[in-house]
Amino acid sequence: MATLSRSCDVAQRLRAAGPVHRRRILAGMTTRVECYAGHRGEQEPVAFWLGERRLAVQAIVDRWFGQTQRWFKVDAEDGDVYVLRHDETTGEWDLAAYRRGDRQ
């Protein structure tokens, strides 16, 4: 049970951490991502997992491309903003950045 609660609390730890600690939490964090392949076959994230917690993508706010990597800045259902990075050579996704969303 302790392992499950630790993995479910990633988003809470990100919210509570300062910028330096956020970088440590994010470093090398592999993320499972559910994708939709558009008409050109390019994958776009529709949901991603932080530990055992699934977060639906509400909107892709921005995207940019490198030679072998693609980044997606997304608004997630928890109100926070995440940057997901896809390495096209390995097929792996990771969580590259996080920002707490504006909550009213």
Secondary structure, DSSP 4 states (H G I P E B T S, - for coil): -HHHHHHHTHHHHHHHS-HHHHHHHHTT-B-EEEEEE-TT--EEEEEEEETTEEEEEEEEEEEEE-SSEEEEEEEETTS-EEEEEEETTT--EEEEEEEPPP--
